[in-house]
Amino acid sequence: MPIGEREPRPEKVQAVAELRKLLSASTVILTDYQGLDVKGISGLRKKLREAGAGCRVVKNTLFKLAASDTAVAPLAEGLAGPTAIVYTDEDPVAAAKALEGFAKAVKAVKVKSGLVDGHVLNAAQLEELAKIPPKQQLYAMVVGGLQSPITGLVGTLQSMIAQLVMTLQGVADKKAAAA
């Protein structure tokens, strides 16, 4: 160890290791919570938990150490001011939607940037992500889109069969009347 450097304290090493584990989530969003009190942070955490996400206040220096050599390293560049991370391995849209909703209600929270499935997003892009319908609704839309042509085909086939039956019945009635 070079002269003048201290060995990191065990609690700092543990904090960086825990933070590195959180940063391995598929979605990580950085927020500025300046002006938010303890009650406000608790409200944010509750709203995020309902969306399947977590929230943790972090020191920028520890974030930079934990983010080095990971996919979230680009988020550490230019990081300043109070920072809280929102993380989830579940639906990124639900987490972004919950965070945006809270940020609109409580002006103290501002989205800085984020990483969603390996893509770095700025605050405007995360706001757009929050406008996307939730996963379950998207699945329903896809299934509905797939089901619509099939329903139309079944209806067409049924009407064709009904017309054939009515034509055959007409022919049978004509033959019966002629006989």
Secondary structure as UniProt FT lines:
FT   TURN            3..4
FT   HELIX           10..22
FT   TURN            23..24
FT   STRAND          27..32
FT   TURN            34..35
FT   HELIX           38..50
FT   TURN            51..52
FT   STRAND          54..58
FT   HELIX           60..67
FT   TURN            68..69
FT   TURN            71..72
FT   HELIX           73..76
FT   TURN            77..78
FT   STRAND          83..88
FT   HELIX           92..105
FT   TURN            107..108
FT   STRAND          110..116
FT   TURN            117..118
FT   STRAND          119..122
FT   HELIX           123..130
FT   HELIX           135..178
//
